[in-house]
C-alpha cells in the first residue's frame, strides 16, 4: 500500500517521536499505562491537524504541548476525583430522626430536577455546610462559579418548591 506524502511524513514523525512523547507523559503523570494513552491521544490530535502542522517550524514542540495539556487535564481530573472521595468519606453519617417526610421527598425531587452543577453547589453549600471555597475545591470550579450556580440553583428551587420551602432549607442549615 502506497502512502501519500502527508501520511508518510506523519508515519515517520510517529515512529521518531512516539517513545519520547510517551516518556514525557509518564514523567508528567507518573502513570505508565496513562503515558501510552496520552501519547496516542496527542498523536491523534496531531494527525487531525497534520496538513497545517507538517509545514510548521517545530511540530514536535506542538506535540509536546499537546501531551502536557492532556497530562494536566488527567492530573486535574484525578485530583478532583480524590477530593470528591475524601469529601464523601470524611463526613460522619448524620442521625436521622425517623423516616423521610413528604417535605423531604419534595426537596429531593426538586433537587433531582436541577442540572448537576447547580445541584452539587446547592447540596454542598446548604446540606453539607461547606464554604464557597471548599465547595469550589470539591467540584474543581471557581468560587465565583459556586456563588452563581448556588444562587441560580436556589432560585430554581424557590420556583419549584415555593419561596417559603426553599427559605426553610437555608434556615434549617443555619439552625443546625
Buried (B, 14 or more C-beta within 10 A) or exposed (E): EEEEEEEEBBEEBBEEBBEBBBEBBBEBBEBEEBBBBBBBBBBEBBBEEBEEBBEEEEBBEBBBEBBBEBBEEBBEEEEBEEBBEEBEEEEEEEEEEEEEEEEEEBBEEBBEEBEEBBBBBBBBBBBBEBEBEBBBBBBBBEBEBBBBBBEBBBEBBBEBBEEEBBBBBBEEEEEE
